[in-house]
C-alpha cells in the first residue's frame, strides 16, 4: 500500500536542516520523490531563495528531471533579535528577502509549472509571529505576517488552476536554529507552564501538519494559516502555572 504522497514530486526549500529537512524526509517516507533546495548541505539543488534566478533554475531543473512538480514547501527562513532603535538596514533587508521575497519567488516559479500540469499544492512555513507581534523581532514578525497574507492572496489567485496554497504557523520548535534557547534547563521548564500541552514542539510536529496540507486529505482546505504551537496562541494567560488557575481566575470576577 502506497503512502499519502505516492508518485508526487516535491520541492522543499531550507531542506538541509531543521524543519525543512524533517518535512523532506517525511514526504519521502510517504512515497514522494523529494528534492531539497538550500544554500548548502546535502540537497539536490543548491541556491539562494533571495535570487529569482537561482529559484527559477532549480524549479526548471526539477521539472526537467522528474517531468512535473506537484508539491512545494517553502521552509527556508532566518530570524533576527534586536530592536527598532539599533537594527541595521542590511539585517532588515536580509530577513525580508529570505522569509518573504524568497517565499514569493518560489511560489511564482512553482505555480507556473503547476498550472501547466493541472495543479498542485503549496505549503508556506510562517510562524505564530505571523499572527501576533513578537517582541524584539520586527523584521521577522513583519516578514511572517507577509507570508500569511501572501498565502491567502495566492490561494485565491491560483485556485482556478487547481493549486491550493496554505501556511503553517509553528510556535517554538526545537531545531538547530533555536537550540541556543535550551542552553539552560529553566527555559524548557518554563515552556511547560505556558504551553497548554506542556512540552516544546519538535520538527516532526510541523512535518505532520505539512503532510496533511500537501496531501489529498486536505483537498478542500485552501488559504488557511494552521497554528502548530501546542495551544500557546489559543490562551495567552496573564499568569502562568498554578497562578493561572487560582490567582488570575478569581471566584469574584462575575461581580
N, C-alpha and C positions, 0 to 999 in steps of 0.2 A: 504494500500500500504506500503510495507516494505521500510526500509532505504537502503542507499547505501552499508551498510555492513551487511545486514541481513544474519544470520546464520554463520557469520565468527567468529573465535576465535582469540582474540588479546591479546598480552602481551605488556605492556608499562612499561619501566623502568623509575625510577625517578618520579613515579606516585603519590607520596604523596603530592606534591605541585607544584605550578608554571605551566610551560608549559606542563610537563608530566601529571599533574592532569587534565588540561583542555583538552588535547588530549584524555585521557581515558574517560572523561565524554562525549565528543563529539562523540566518536566512539560508546559509549553505546546508545546515542540517535539515532544513525543511525542503530541500530539493532544488533551490535556486542556483543558477550559475552566477556567482558574485564576483564583481571586480571592485577593488578598492582604489580610491583616488586620494593622494596625500602628498605633502611636500617631501616626505622621506619615509623610510621604512619599507617593509616587505609588502608592497602593494603592486597591483597590476599597472597602474598609471600614476606617474609622478608629475606633479604640477601644483600650481598655486590657485586657489579659488578666487583670489583677488584679480586674476588675469582672465578676461573673457577668452583670450586666445588659447591659454592652457586648458580651460574648461571645454571649449569647443573641440579642441583636438582630441581630448580624452573621450568625449562622448562619441565623436565621429569614429574614432578608432574602435571603441567597444562595439558600435553598431556594425562596423565593417567585419569585426572578428566573430561576432555572435549572431548577426543578422537582424537584431532587434534590441530594444530597450524597454522593459516592462515596468521597472521599479527604480525610483531614485530616492535615496535618503541623504538629506543634507545635514551632516553631523559635524562638519569642520567648524571649529569655533575657538575663540580666545576670550580672555577677560582681562579687566584691569581693576585695580583697587587704588583709589585716590580720591581727591576732592575737586570740586569745581574751581577752587581758587588757584590750584597749582598744576592741574593736568596739562601736560604738553599737547600741543595741537597734533603732533605726529602720532601720539598714542590714541587720541580720539579718532583720528583718521584711520588708523590701522584696525581698531576694533569694529568700526562701522564697515570698513572694506571687507573684512573677513566674514563677520557674522551676518551682515545684511546684504551688502552688494554681492558677495560670493554666493549667497543663497539664491539671489535673483539670477545671476549668470548661469548657475547650474540648472535652475528650473526652466529658464528660457531655452537653453540648449537641449535639454531632455524633452521638453514639450514639443519642440519642432519635429523630433523623430517619432515621439509617441503619437502625434496627430496622424502621421503618415501610416502608422502600423495599426491604427484602430483604437488607441487608448493606452492607459497605464495608470500608475499610482505614484504620487509624490508624498514623501513624509519629511517635513522640516522640523529640526530639533530647535525649539525655542527654549523657554525657561519659565519658572514661576516669576522670574524677573521680567517676563514679557507681559505679565498680567497685573503686577503691582510695582511700586518703586522700591528698589534696593538701595540702602544707604552706601555711599562712597563708591558707587559703580555707575556713574552717569552714562558713560558710553555703552557699557554692556546692557544696561536697562533700556536705553533708547533703541539699540540695535535689536534686542529681543522683542520689544514691543513692535518694532518694524516687521520682524519675521511673522508675528501673528497677523498683522494687518495685510502683509503680502500674501500669506496663506489664504486668507478669506477672499481677497480680491482675485487671486488665481483660481480658487475653487469655482467662482462664478464664471470667469472668462474661459476656463478650459473644460468645463463640464460638457459643452456641446461636442467636444472632440473625444469624449469618453475618458477624460483624465480627471481623477479625483486628487485633491490636494488637502492634506491635513497636517496639523502641527502637534508635537508633543512638548509639554512644558514640565520638565523634570524639576523636582526640588533638589536638595543637596544629595548628590550621588557620589559615592566614594570611588574615585578614579585616580590615576596618576596626577591629574591636574589639581585635584582637591586634597591629595594625601597630606599636604603640609598642615591642613587644619587639624588632623588627627594626631599630631605630634604629642599632645597632652591628652591623657585619658579623660580629663574633665570635660573636654569638648564633646566627645561622643556620649558621655553620660548625660550631659545637658540636653542633647538632642532627644534622649528618651523621654524627657519631660515636656517637650514642646511639639513633638511629632506624635499624633494620636496613636499610630501603630507601634510606637515605642522602639523604633530602630532607624538606622540610617539606610538610605537607598543604595542599591548596588546596580551595576550596569545591566545585569540580567533583567531587572525590573523594567528598564526602558526598552530593552530588546523585545520583551514580551509585548509591550504596547505597540512597538513598531511593526512587529509581525502581524498583529491584529489589523492595523491600519493599511498594511501593504497587501493583505490577503483578501480573498473574496468574502471572508467573514464580516467585513465591514463594507460590503458592496453598496449600501445606502447611506454611508457616512461620508460627508463631504464638508470641508470648511470648518472643522472643529479645532479647538485648542485643548487637548487632553492633558490634564494635570496628572503627573506621576510623582507624588510627594508624600505618600503615607497619611494624607489628610491634613497636612500642615496648613495649607491655604484655606481649608474649609472652616477652621475655627482658630484664629489667632487671638488667644486669650490675653487679657491684661496681666494675668497671673499664671504661674507655671506649677506643675506638680500638684501636691496636695492643696496648695493655696487656691488653685483654680476651682476646686470642689467645695471649699469651705468659706474662706475669706471673701473671695470675689462673688460667689454665688450665695450671698447672704439671704436669710429667710425673710427679711422685711422689704425686699425690693419691690413688692407689688403695692406698697402703701404710698 
